Amino acid sequence: MRWIVNSLAIGAWMTLVLYGARAIGAEEALDLDKVAEPKAESKSALTKVKEKISLMGRYDFNFEMSNLEETTRGGDFKNYHQFLFAKVKAHEKVGLLAEFITQKFYEITITPLPRLEIRLGKILVPFGASDQYHKYYGGVQGDPSAGLLLPVVWGEYGISVGSNLFKSDTFKLDGEVYTVKGFGGTVGTQLETTSPASGPQMALGLRLGFTLFGKAKVWGSFYWDQWKGDRDLFLWGGDLLLDYGLAKPPVVKDLRLRAAFARADVNGDNTIGYYYKYGDYIELAWGGLRQYWTPFVRFGTYIDSSVTVTNKDRHTWTIGSHVIPYGPLSITVEYLWNLEEANEIKNDLLRIQATPFERGAPRAPIDAGPSVDAGAAALSFAESVEPIRQSISDGAIP
């Protein structure tokens, strides 16, 4: 009886996926400059400056089935994202970006100079690609609460200073230095780099971003922490994005390539000694019909510890597609093959995920009270926070 119920559920989901194909953008895109703004305005009684709030959400509903090749296959409904982002522009040089439901992060943004930005609070740690807040090192998100190599959404208390170091028509160089609360651990155990920071000392970090022709982007990330006494943790990695339209030939111009790696070199205690943790992935997507659907394939490797080989060490293949049957709805269908290095686990997975989002065409304004310009508020799908930050620092949202 269970397999009949599961089959009916899959059939219902696939009907939604295959029915209709109207869309207005790529799955990661979010451009607040395109959100229409009604005429309503208000001013702060304190600063006499026009205030605006934009709301952006990331929510999903998932149906998953594992062990499809087995008679003991199982199905389940799950939720991975419950994010509500709010961006406040209270002054031409001061803003706030925060996630309110799970309270993953909040950033007070100060731009004292046109090319200088200071972020403080529980900031998104500047490690990895700046146009994604998810960490996919290892090829999968991992535990929705913790992550795999790094937290899925990595927010820690600290401060960062970023600047555009060079900019021309073809090339741009950005840099960001920061200090955040560091990791902590206990004697005789390996460091968990997915756990919230609990160390007594502050970590130091640097991220450099290179952009060529606006389509090719490379990030180099470095993080150093003395996680226990004088025991060092050196975390470093690189991210690459070759976006749609970089090359002009047919078919090729509609390909997007992402690749990344990260490695944590850990000086453990006298019991464990030195070891490293590692994750990478490469993803290729075809967006020739991305206003309707976007197929993709991803491969990733994860090494939990160089000391021993366990079933936590694995390779993962993912094949899937993003389909948008209606403007405010995105559906992702993907199948994951998890190949453990030792003691293979039958945990291959079929996932069907529904996510509401907004791309450019705004919903009705949210009445947020007399002190807020609700005309700029729109509920949106946000896979990237960099456009949000950029619209603050560039003054795109007055």
Sequence and secondary structure as in RCSB ss.txt:
>XXXX:A:sequence
MRWIVNSLAIGAWMTLVLYGARAIGAEEALDLDKVAEPKAESKSALTKVKEKISLMGRYDFNFEMSNLEETTRGG
DFKNYHQFLFAKVKAHEKVGLLAEFITQKFYEITITPLPRLEIRLGKILVPFGASDQYHKYYGGVQGDPSAGLLL
PVVWGEYGISVGSNLFKSDTFKLDGEVYTVKGFGGTVGTQLETTSPASGPQMALGLRLGFTLFGKAKVWGSFYWD
QWKGDRDLFLWGGDLLLDYGLAKPPVVKDLRLRAAFARADVNGDNTIGYYYKYGDYIELAWGGLRQYWTPFVRFG
TYIDSSVTVTNKDRHTWTIGSHVIPYGPLSITVEYLWNLEEANEIKNDLLRIQATPFERGAPRAPIDAGPSVDAG
AAALSFAESVEPIRQSISDGAIP
>XXXX:A:secstr
 HHHHHHHHHHHHHHHHHS     S TT   GGGS   S   B TTT  B EEEEEEEE EEEEEE TTSTT EE
EEE   EEEEEEEEEETTEEEEEE SS   EEEEEEEETTEEEEEEEEE   S TT SS  TTSS  BTTTBSSS
 SS EEEEEEEEEEEEE SSEEEEEEEEEEE     TTS   TTS    SSEEEEEEEEEEETTTEEEEEEEEEE
EEETTEEEEEEEEEEEE TTSS STTGGGEEEEEEEEEEEEE  TTT EEEEEEEEEEEEE TTTTTEEEEEEEE
EEES SS   TTSEEEEEEEEEEEEETTEEEEEEEEEEEESSS     EEEEEEEE   SS  S     TTSBGG
G    B S SHHHHHHHHTT   
